[in-house]
Amino acid sequence: MKRRGKKSYLRFVALGGGQEVGASCYFLQINDAYILLDCGKSPNGAYFPDFSTILKPPFLESLNQITQIFISHSHFDHIGAFRYLSSQCRNAGVYATPITKALLFHILWNLNEWQTSPPEDRREEEEIRSEAAIRSIIEIGYCQEIFLPEYTVTFFEAGHIPGAAMVYLQTEDRRILYTGDFSCHAGVLTSSYILPDSIQFDTMIICGLHAKHPHLRRGRNPQSQFAFVKGALERGCSVLLETVQLTKGWEVLHSLNKAMENRRLPRIPVYIDQKLSLLAEEMERMHIPVRRAWNYVGIPPRGEQAALIGRFAPAHFLPVKVDFSLHPTYRELADFIEKYHPKTVVLVHTGSAEPRIEANCLEIELMTRTSWTGHFIYAETGEIYSL
Ligand SMILES: [Zn+2]
């Protein structure tokens, strides 16, 4: 029910992914709406959201009282707990962009996350229910306003990976932006974030992976490592482009194919594994072409010079670690916050501080900027904040 003329009541709890990365799941109460922003867990299960804080007064008796779940993008640390939550939050409307929904289906279903836990006898029933839960996700396009009882919500393009969205929530008196993971520059497969010029918000819940890394310098795309790859290929070596994350594999594949297409790298067969191939296929269904004619699935035959993307390769392959960040740098985070100058910044999803660096360095940096008058919350997992 809308509270005409009354002040909105906001409370926030990071259930995971507060001052750490791994299980991004944020509870936001707006009056009588109980919202989850993302539902992540870490791929190895080490991080899982902790719901104990919100399953007691003054919050909820059961997760069935959750009213909406918004999924910002399809990285595992933002979707991994979806299956659990879809079984617990049976009354929640779940919203995602069409690409995020397709990737979520693919990553959680085809890549076997499903088959890890239900006991044999319950598996079929569980799988049918889980598949139905994904299919029932409500697709929301960028810039499309959705009117809900306590607030309206709009998704905006976040960059970062295809389908990623920022979530903008408005009541009569409050405007809140949840950035999700985002990027301030064009990536391999995305543009930078896109927000309307006129947008304003009083509260920003920001994923700030590099908020404690003022000195970190990491490439923005895999091409920064290609000089070494070029030298190795020209010497006749086979190379393994090592990626730690499956979803980063498709960015590496796309960049490698582009470089070979433009003759910046010698064109040789590129091998990918089955999982990456399935992911690329899914992207192609969403009209984002990744694979080329010289891409193959599996292990290269003996004696053939090849590039391989993944984690393992035959012993004679020269390993090249391909490391790049899809997140804003420290400086970009400071500029982004300064540009929109919300009254309150709720910082989440931060990597641990660089050695000899104050954990609140971003706040200190902004305090030195004369236009900055807001205040910072470094949200700790499990703590309750009134906003
Ligand atoms: Zn991400």
Residues whose N, C-alpha, C, O or C-beta is under 5 A from the ligand:
A	BS01	ZN	H75 D181
